[in-house]
Amino acid sequence: MPGRTSSIHSIVACTVAAEQSSRHRALKFKSLRPTHPEPLLPNQRMTLPARGGRARGNGLFLFGAAAGRSVCAIKPILSVRSMAVSLEYYQDVLGFRNAPWGDESFTSVNRDGAGIYLCQGGQGVSGTWVWVGVEDVAALYTEYQAAGARIRTPPVNHSWAYEMQIEDPDGHVLRFGSEPRADLPFA
């Protein structure tokens, strides 16, 4: 997408307990950005790299787990009242891409290899909160202001992330966050 200034790294970040620091921050996995250009179908699995390698496929990552017991992807499924309205918002305002296999009842919207499933009339309730790790939330905030996104809160510096909140047409809240800013106090 021309003019895009920030990329999404993950929708949720995962790691095994032995790899977690006492203060978990999702963007420690910047090198694990997915490289596969197309979203996975719900029944597909992503290929996990050797420790320190790059992930193939999309979704979210868990590395270093025992073979056969690793979590390969976590992608939220958001219930929407109108697929057409939601797709217009996610594509035209938030810069996501609709999966080529999607239909009027179920699809995946994706940006930079990370995605969220949308399901019309089922699988959840409105008001779900989703954390989305991004490279630079300040740049994304500027992009979303210009596009007319429903901004609940502008970026705020927390100990876990520099984060803003965006609301979609169904009341779901997307918490976009990047690394905390060293030049700002925590809220």
Secondary structure, 3 states (H helix, E strand, C coil): CCCCCCCEEECCCCCCHHHCCCCCCHHHHHHHCCCCCCCCCCCCCCECCCCCCCCECCCCCCCCCCCCCCCCCCCCEEEECCHHHHHHHHHHHCCCEECCCCCCCEEEEEECCEEEEEEECCCCCCCCEEEEEECCHHHHHHHHHHHCCEEEEEEEECCCCEEEEEECCCCCEEEEEECCCCCCCCC
